[in-house]
């Protein structure tokens, strides 16, 4: 039963349409800006992107980094978020093997 609860919690955090797609961009980049994420994730509404980033920040998966010398901010993975990297890579490998089948 504990396993089901764990999967349920992970799905609550990561199970929407956009979150895994957004997180994959953090795997290869140290920091990512909002506009980069919007460009890379074609079709996402800016309000949806903002909501997903806020949610990931509240969950402690990413953190927002503001720069004092400009109005720009960037996002980066926290340690908790970095620990998702193997899961995202496994999802990518699984998709490459079976998505076109």
N, C-alpha and C positions, 0 to 999 in steps of 0.2 A: 504493500500500500504506500509506503514512503516514496517509492520510485515514481508512482503515478503523481503524487503531490509535487515532486521535484519537476517533472516534465510539465505539469500544469503551470507552475510558477515561471519556468523558462518560456513557455508559450505565451503567457500573459505579457511578458516583457518584450519578447522578440517575435511574436507570431503574427504581427500585422503585415500588410503588403510591402511597406517601405523600409521598415527597420533593418532587416538583413541586407537589403540593397545599399542602404546608407552606410552601414558598418563596414562593408567590404572596401569602401574607399579609404577608411582609416587604417586598414591593414598595411597598405603600401605607402602611406603618407604619415609623417609625424604630426602635422597639423593640416586642417582643411578649413577653408572659409565657406560661409553660407552660400555665396554665389557659385563657388566651385561645385558644391554638392547639388545645387539646383541645375547647373549645366550638365553634370555627369549623370544625374538621375532624371532622364527625360520624362516629362509628363507629370512631375510632382508639382502640386500647387504650393506656392510659397507659404500659405497658412498651414498646410499639412506638414511641410518640411519643418517649419518653426515648432509646431506641436510635437513632432517626433524628436527633434533635438532637445526640447525642454524635458520631455519624458525621459530620454536617455540620460540627461544631466541629473534629473531627480533620482534616477535609479543608481547613479554613481558610475555609469559606464563611460560617459564622456565628461569633459570639463571645458568650460568656456574660458578662453584666455583673451583678455582685453589688453590692448596696447595703449599706453598713456600718450604716445605721440600721434595717434590717429584715432578715428572713430571706428576703425575696423576691429573685428574680433575674429578669433579662430577657435576651432574646437580640436581637442585631441583626446585620445583614449586615456582612461585612468588605468591603474593596475587591474582593476576588475574588468574593464573593457578589453585590455590586452589579453586576458585569459580566455576571451571568446575566440581569439584568432584560430586556434586549431579546429574549433567547431565550424567556423566559417570556411576554412580551407577544406574540411571534410564535405561540407555542403556543396562546395564548388566541384570537387572531384566526383561526387555522386551525380551531380547535374551533368557534368561532361560525359559521364559513362552512360547515363540512362535517359537524359532529357530528349535526345534525338532518336531514341529507340522506338 
